[in-house]
Amino acid sequence: QVYLVESGGGLVQAGGSLRLSCAASGRTFSSYTMGWFRQAAGKEREFVAAISRTGASTYYVDSVKGRFTISRDNAKDTVYLQMNSLKPEDTAVYYCAASAATARAMSAMNTNYWGQGTQVTVSS
């Protein structure tokens, strides 16, 4: 079992920045691909970013490329999502996820563990 706890969400104006953190406990953090998903009101959960076990490879949905950066610190069992140039359409609940799949293949279907989510609201 892996327990994931997100923090860092909040309300920010368009163009601003937020940094989400996800602290993991339980099984070996470094053995999992880590990722972030988001779910806006009335929409399905969507993939945002994933990072490989070592942190060497990262993947992003097209809509956040160049604005968001995923990173991980295996010594601290923590994964981060730095979000810059935020837009109102980034408003959603953001979920941390852990998967046994590769970072390239990570999806909601093959995610093993989820955090409880943290709200990000971007005002225009």
Phi, psi and chi 1 to 4 in degrees:
 res  aa     phi    psi   chi1   chi2   chi3   chi4
   1 GLN       -  138.5 -176.6   70.8   26.1      -
   2 VAL  -122.1  130.3  175.0      -      -      -
   3 TYR  -107.0  130.9  -59.8   93.3      -      -
   4 LEU  -122.6  130.1  -55.9  172.7      -      -
   5 VAL  -128.8  116.2  178.6      -      -      -
   6 GLU   -88.9  155.1  -57.8   97.9  -25.8      -
   7 SER  -153.3  165.0   61.0      -      -      -
   8 GLY   105.1   -4.2      -      -      -      -
   9 GLY   -71.8  172.8      -      -      -      -
  10 GLY   162.4 -165.2      -      -      -      -
  11 LEU  -105.3  130.8  173.3   64.7      -      -
  12 VAL  -143.4  151.4   64.4      -      -      -
  13 GLN   -78.8  155.4  -71.1 -171.9  -28.1      -
  14 ALA   -54.6  136.7      -      -      -      -
  15 GLY    92.3  -10.6      -      -      -      -
  16 GLY   -84.0 -174.1      -      -      -      -
  17 SER  -132.0  152.1  -61.7      -      -      -
  18 LEU  -143.3  152.7  -77.6  175.1      -      -
  19 ARG  -123.6  116.2 -172.0 -165.3 -163.4 -159.3
  20 LEU   -90.8  143.6  -55.0 -176.4      -      -
  21 SER  -123.6  150.6  -61.0      -      -      -
  22 CYS  -138.3  113.3  172.7      -      -      -
  23 ALA   -95.4  131.8      -      -      -      -
  24 ALA  -110.7  149.9      -      -      -      -
  25 SER  -145.7  160.1   61.5      -      -      -
  26 GLY   111.1 -126.5      -      -      -      -
  27 ARG   -69.0  168.3  -66.9 -170.4  174.4 -177.1
  28 THR   -56.7  114.5  -53.4      -      -      -
  29 PHE   -59.0  -41.9  176.6   75.4      -      -
  30 SER   -71.0   -6.5   59.7      -      -      -
  31 SER   -90.0   -0.1   65.6      -      -      -
  32 TYR  -116.4  140.5  -71.5   92.3      -      -
  33 THR   -67.4  138.7  -70.1      -      -      -
  34 MET  -117.0  149.6  -62.3  -60.4  -61.8      -
  35 GLY  -153.4  172.4      -      -      -      -
  36 TRP  -126.9  137.6  -69.7   91.8      -      -
  37 PHE  -125.5  165.2  -69.1   73.8      -      -
  38 ARG  -143.0  154.0   65.2 -173.9  179.7 -173.8
  39 GLN  -138.7  113.1 -172.3  166.0   17.0      -
  40 ALA   -84.4  159.3      -      -      -      -
  41 ALA   -57.7  126.7      -      -      -      -
  42 GLY    78.8    5.6      -      -      -      -
  43 LYS  -121.3  165.5  -64.4 -173.2  177.0 -179.2
  44 GLU   -78.0  157.2  -67.2 -173.2   -6.6      -
  45 ARG   -67.2  135.1 -168.1  169.4  -61.4 -169.5
  46 GLU  -125.7  149.4   69.2  165.4  -14.7      -
  47 PHE   -67.8  139.3  168.3   82.6      -      -
  48 VAL  -114.6  -52.7  175.3      -      -      -
  49 ALA  -160.3  153.7      -      -      -      -
  50 ALA  -141.1  153.5      -      -      -      -
  51 ILE  -136.6  138.6 -172.5  166.9      -      -
  52 SER   -69.6  170.2   62.3      -      -      -
  53 ARG   -57.5  -39.0  -67.7  166.5  178.0   77.8
  54 THR   -88.9  -13.0   63.8      -      -      -
  55 GLY    88.9    2.8      -      -      -      -
  56 ALA   -73.3  -27.3      -      -      -      -
  57 SER  -124.5  139.1  -60.8      -      -      -
  58 THR  -133.7  152.1   56.8      -      -      -
  59 TYR  -139.2  145.6  -59.7   89.0      -      -
  60 TYR  -137.5  150.9  -59.6   90.3      -      -
  61 VAL   -70.3  147.7   67.1      -      -      -
  62 ASP   -56.4  -35.2  -74.2  -12.8      -      -
  63 SER   -68.0  -14.4   59.4      -      -      -
  64 VAL  -115.8   -3.4  -51.8      -      -      -
  65 LYS   -58.7  134.0  -74.7 -179.8 -179.8  177.1
  66 GLY    85.8  -11.3      -      -      -      -
  67 ARG  -115.4  -36.6  -59.7 -171.5  -61.8  120.8
  68 PHE  -108.0  147.8  -69.9   11.4      -      -
  69 THR  -134.8  124.9  -57.9      -      -      -
  70 ILE   -98.2  141.2 -172.6  171.0      -      -
  71 SER  -149.0  166.2   61.1      -      -      -
  72 ARG  -144.8  152.6   67.2 -171.0  -65.9  165.2
  73 ASP  -125.7   99.9 -174.0  -22.7      -      -
  74 ASN   -68.3  -22.3  -74.0  -13.4      -      -
  75 ALA   -71.7  -25.7      -      -      -      -
  76 LYS  -107.7    1.6  -64.3 -177.8  177.9  179.2
  77 ASP    53.4   45.8  -68.7   -8.3      -      -
  78 THR  -136.5  141.4  -57.4      -      -      -
  79 VAL  -120.2  147.2   61.7      -      -      -
  80 TYR  -124.5  156.3  -53.5   95.6      -      -
  81 LEU  -135.3  105.8 -174.1   67.4      -      -
  82 GLN   -86.4  122.4  177.6   66.7   44.1      -
  83 MET  -118.4  115.6  -55.2 -174.6  -65.7      -
  84 ASN  -115.2  164.8  -61.6  -31.4      -      -
  85 SER    48.1   48.5  -58.0      -      -      -
  86 LEU   -64.9  145.9  -77.5  160.9      -      -
  87 LYS  -121.0  155.8  -56.0  174.9 -179.3  179.7
  88 PRO   -54.9  -32.2  -29.1   36.7      -      -
  89 GLU   -72.2   -6.4   50.8  -96.1   43.1      -
  90 ASP   -82.7   -6.7  -65.6  -42.0      -      -
  91 THR   -61.3  125.2  -64.5      -      -      -
  92 ALA  -178.6  171.0      -      -      -      -
  93 VAL   -87.7  127.3  177.7      -      -      -
  94 TYR  -102.4  131.0  -77.7   71.3      -      -
  95 TYR  -116.8  134.9  -64.7   90.5      -      -
  96 CYS   -84.6  145.4  177.7      -      -      -
  97 ALA  -143.5  149.3      -      -      -      -
  98 ALA  -126.1  136.3      -      -      -      -
  99 SER  -139.4  148.7  173.9      -      -      -
 100 ALA   -83.9   -8.1      -      -      -      -
 101 ALA   -75.9  170.8      -      -      -      -
 102 THR   -74.0  160.5   63.5      -      -      -
 103 ALA   -62.4  -37.6      -      -      -      -
 104 ARG   -62.9  -32.3  179.9 -173.4  -65.1  -87.2
 105 ALA   -99.2    0.3      -      -      -      -
 106 MET   -60.5  134.6 -169.6  174.8 -167.7      -
 107 SER  -151.4  170.8   70.9      -      -      -
 108 ALA   -63.4  -30.5      -      -      -      -
 109 MET   -69.0  -32.2  -66.5  -67.2  -69.5      -
 110 ASN  -108.1   16.7   60.5   31.5      -      -
 111 THR   -79.3  132.8  -70.0      -      -      -
 112 ASN   -90.5  -35.4  -60.4   92.9      -      -
 113 TYR  -137.7  144.8  -56.8  103.6      -      -
 114 TRP  -126.3  147.9  -65.7   96.6      -      -
 115 GLY   -83.3 -179.5      -      -      -      -
 116 GLN   -84.4  -14.3   82.3  -72.5   -7.7      -
 117 GLY    96.9  151.2      -      -      -      -
 118 THR  -137.8  136.1 -174.7      -      -      -
 119 GLN   -81.1  132.2  177.1   70.1   47.3      -
 120 VAL  -120.1  123.2  171.1      -      -      -
 121 THR  -124.0  124.9  -57.2      -      -      -
 122 VAL  -114.0  117.4 -175.9      -      -      -
 123 SER   -91.9  147.9   62.9      -      -      -
 124 SER   -90.7      -   57.1      -      -      -
